[in-house]
Structure formats: structure tokens, C-alpha cells
Amino acid sequence: MIYKFFKLSFFLISFLFLGGFGPLPAVLGPAITVATSGNFTKATAQLVFDSEFKKKTGKSSLDYITEEVSKNNKEKRFNEDFKELIEKRVKTVHQKLVDQNNEPKIIKDFKLLVENRVELTHKKLIQQKINQ
């Protein structure tokens, strides 16, 4: 009896290893499900789902999920980089505004004076062009 068991085991194992490992991953998942849970229906549903998923997408469910997760990680990384860039720019502009507001009053008054002079000169030039 033991001899028959070893003989049968030998043929099954040699078939798996010498068969090119083609169906091994497809059968191994449901076989583990049947062995652990004893639920043959669940294992069959898993096998059917995986084969249909592969027919429609051309990828195994694990490959598809891995690809989607990597896409989401790239988008998340891009969004984080963009957020950091915006925050850096806002800080720079804020610092420039603070520095500009902290200038001494004399410099502010001088700037206003120069702007007024430029504006008056511009008006005079326009008036002269009109009079000519």
C-alpha cells in the first residue's frame, strides 16, 4: 500500500516539475484554498475569477493590482512634490512682502516722491505733445 502511494506521489510530482510549470501557479492557489479551508466552491470561484480576469485584461490579478498601486504612488509623489513647490514659493513671496514692509519710512517716502515726480513729468510730456 505504501509502495502505491509513493509511486503515485512520484508520478504527480514528476508531472508537475517536468511539465514546464505551466499550470502550477494557476492550480496552486485554489489547491491551497481547498487544503486550508476545505471549501471547494470557494477555490473553484477563485480559479474561474482569475482565468476570466486574465482573459479580459491580459494580466493576472496580482500584476494588475501591482501596476495600479505603482501608478497611484507616482501620482501621490507628484502631488507631494507640487505641494512642496507651492509652499516654497508662497514662503518666498511672503518673506519678500515682509522685507518690503520693514523698509525704513524714509525709503518708502522717497519711493512715493519719485513715483509722483515720474507721474507729473509724464503728464507734462503728454501736455507738450498735445500743444505741438
C-alpha positions as CSV (number, residue, x, y, z in Angstrom):
1,M,0.0,0.0,0.0
2,I,2.8,2.4,0.9
3,Y,4.5,1.5,-2.4
4,K,1.5,2.5,-4.4
5,F,1.3,5.8,-2.5
6,F,5.0,6.6,-3.2
7,K,4.6,5.5,-6.8
8,L,1.5,7.8,-7.3
9,S,3.3,10.7,-5.5
10,F,6.4,10.2,-7.7
11,F,4.3,10.4,-10.9
12,L,2.4,13.5,-9.7
13,I,5.5,15.3,-8.6
14,S,7.4,14.4,-11.7
15,F,4.4,15.6,-13.8
16,L,4.5,19.0,-12.0
17,F,8.2,19.5,-12.3
18,L,8.7,18.1,-15.8
19,G,5.5,19.7,-17.2
20,G,7.2,23.2,-17.6
21,F,5.4,24.6,-14.5
22,G,2.7,25.9,-16.8
23,P,-0.4,25.2,-14.8
24,L,1.3,25.1,-11.4
25,P,0.6,28.8,-10.4
26,A,-3.0,28.6,-11.7
27,V,-3.7,25.4,-9.8
28,L,-1.6,26.0,-6.7
29,G,-3.7,28.9,-5.3
30,P,-7.1,27.1,-5.4
31,A,-5.3,23.9,-4.2
32,I,-4.1,25.8,-1.1
33,T,-7.6,27.2,-0.6
34,V,-9.1,23.7,-0.7
35,A,-6.4,22.3,1.6
36,T,-6.7,25.1,4.2
37,S,-10.5,25.8,4.2
38,G,-11.9,22.7,2.7
39,N,-14.2,24.9,0.7
40,F,-14.2,23.5,-2.9
41,T,-16.7,26.1,-4.1
42,K,-14.5,29.0,-3.0
43,A,-11.5,27.5,-4.7
44,T,-13.4,27.0,-7.9
45,A,-14.7,30.5,-7.8
46,Q,-11.2,31.8,-7.3
47,L,-9.9,29.8,-10.3
48,V,-12.8,31.0,-12.6
49,F,-12.3,34.6,-11.5
50,D,-8.6,34.6,-12.1
51,S,-9.0,33.0,-15.6
52,E,-11.7,35.5,-16.6
53,F,-9.7,38.4,-15.3
54,K,-6.7,37.3,-17.3
55,K,-8.8,36.9,-20.5
56,K,-10.2,40.4,-20.2
57,T,-7.1,42.3,-19.0
58,G,-4.3,40.1,-20.3
59,K,-2.7,40.3,-16.9
60,S,-3.0,38.3,-13.7
61,S,-4.9,39.9,-10.9
62,L,-1.7,40.3,-8.9
63,D,0.1,42.0,-11.8
64,Y,-2.8,44.3,-12.4
65,I,-3.1,45.4,-8.8
66,T,0.6,45.9,-8.5
67,E,0.6,48.2,-11.6
68,E,-2.4,50.2,-10.3
69,V,-0.7,50.7,-6.9
70,S,2.5,51.9,-8.6
71,K,0.5,54.4,-10.7
72,N,-1.2,55.7,-7.6
73,N,2.2,56.1,-5.9
74,K,3.6,58.1,-8.8
75,E,0.6,60.4,-8.7
76,K,0.9,60.8,-5.0
77,R,4.6,61.6,-5.3
78,F,3.9,64.2,-8.0
79,N,1.2,65.8,-5.9
80,E,3.5,65.9,-2.9
81,D,6.3,67.5,-5.0
82,F,3.9,70.0,-6.4
83,K,2.6,70.9,-2.9
84,E,6.2,71.4,-1.6
85,L,7.0,73.7,-4.6
86,I,3.9,75.8,-4.0
87,E,4.6,76.1,-0.3
88,K,8.2,77.1,-1.0
89,R,7.0,79.8,-3.5
90,V,4.5,81.1,-1.0
91,K,7.1,81.4,1.7
92,T,9.5,83.2,-0.6
93,V,6.8,85.8,-1.6
94,H,5.7,86.2,2.0
95,Q,9.3,86.9,3.0
96,K,9.7,89.5,0.2
97,L,6.5,91.2,1.4
98,V,7.6,91.2,5.0
99,D,11.0,92.7,4.0
100,Q,9.3,95.3,1.8
101,N,7.1,96.3,4.7
102,N,10.0,96.5,7.1
103,E,11.9,99.1,5.0
104,P,12.5,102.4,6.8
105,K,9.9,105.1,6.4
106,I,12.4,107.4,4.7
107,I,12.8,104.9,1.8
108,K,9.0,104.5,1.4
109,D,8.6,108.3,1.4
110,F,11.4,108.6,-1.2
111,K,9.8,106.0,-3.4
112,L,6.4,107.8,-3.2
113,L,8.1,111.1,-4.1
114,V,9.9,109.6,-7.1
115,E,6.7,108.0,-8.3
116,N,4.9,111.3,-8.0
117,R,7.6,113.1,-9.9
118,V,7.6,110.5,-12.7
119,E,3.8,110.8,-13.0
120,L,4.0,114.6,-13.1
121,T,6.8,114.5,-15.7
122,H,4.8,112.1,-17.8
123,K,1.7,114.4,-17.7
124,K,3.8,117.4,-18.7
125,L,5.3,115.5,-21.7
126,I,1.9,114.4,-22.8
127,Q,0.6,118.0,-22.5
128,Q,3.6,119.3,-24.6
129,K,2.9,116.7,-27.3
130,I,-0.7,117.9,-27.4
131,N,0.2,121.5,-27.6
132,Q,2.6,121.0,-30.6
